[in-house]
Amino acid sequence: QQQVKQSPQSLIVQKGGISIINCAYENTAFDYFPWYQQFPGKGPALLIAIRPDVSEKKEGRFTISFNKSAKQFSLHIMDSQPGDSATYFCAASRRGGDTGRRALTFGSGTRLQVQP
Amino acid sequence: DTGVSQDPRHKITKRGQNVTFRCDPISEHNRLYWYRQTLGQGPEFLTYFQNEAQLEKSRLLSDRFSAERPKGSFSTLEIQRTEQGDSAMYLCASSPSRGDNEQFFGPGTRLTVL
């Protein structure tokens, strides 16, 4: 069961353009939605995260838009740069009862290529 | 460097051999997670520690896999009798117990089973 669906699988954007990656989730118990950036051979790095009590969060060139009723959230990268070329993963988590566990459920990833 | 570290970075082994990976989390983080990532996919949760206690294991974690976190510091993940299907990147992440519980990932250990 794929609990977090991510699209597109790959994306090519010109330098200076806007990159948009979308995710949809099924489990309404999810209450934390981070985005991670991963370069080849490296571990994922946290970019930005949002909770469902807000509809938008912006940090620098990165913005998360969140639609709780549609169970969708998206990452917008403004003024995309060649250095942004990487794989981006959306994820979701919920509190795991008394254990405090917050294992992340990841989407399948979007490979972004920003052309100079 | 105060981030999460993992050792080794790469491991090549023959089918049937045992392998062990190590993760050193960020020092003040009491929560530690192991994930597995196969090529072209997102990471999948394997197991979770709070301090030294292993509180949850995914159904992906077969009985050939065992993880420990003695004294609540570093953690090890052992795979016994490796199979070709175990080839993947094994990622460790740590998080504090407060705040939004952001998880910080290590660079991973790339396992290749021949």
Interface residues (C-beta under 8 A of the other chain):
Chain A: Q6 Y32 P34 Y36 G41 K42 G43 P44 A45 L46 A49 R51 F89 A91 S93 G96 T99 G100 R101 R102 A103 L104 T105 F106 G107 S108 G109
Chain B: V4 Q6 R31 Y33 Y35 G40 Q41 G42 P43 E44 F45 Y48 Q50 L55 E56 S58 L91 A93 S95 S97 D100 N101 E102 Q103 F104 F105 G106 P107 G108 R110
